[in-house]
Amino acid sequence: MIKNDDKHPDRVQIVRWHPGATQDARSSAITSHAGEEGVPDPSDKSGRKLATAEFPVIVAVKNDDGYVPGQRAYLRFQMQKRPLMHEWVRRFRQLIQSHNAQNKWF
């Protein structure tokens, strides 16, 4: 297990964090066709569109222990704790936005 601690605060760094979910798989190598966990969209012939949206994150790891490219990594992120009311208000606003986009009278 690799994690940042007091002795090694820069062992793992987030290089790029996409703020929203995307269905675009940069390569079909991350889908279940290649033995990975990304489920491809059956209607997409190229195999580069995912059935469910995911959050792409690119992470840089300081290689002190001899890890090699292509190894699988499971990441755990610590997110902000927010009250449920915040999520409910956010979903309600998203619902209003989706109705506004569909109805020309709003």
Secondary structure, DSSP 8 states (H G I E B T S, - for coil): -----SS-TTSEEEEEE-SS-EEE-S-GGGBGGGTSSB-B-TT-SSS-EEEEEE--EEEEE--SS---TT-------------HHHHHHHHHHHHHHHHHHH-TT-
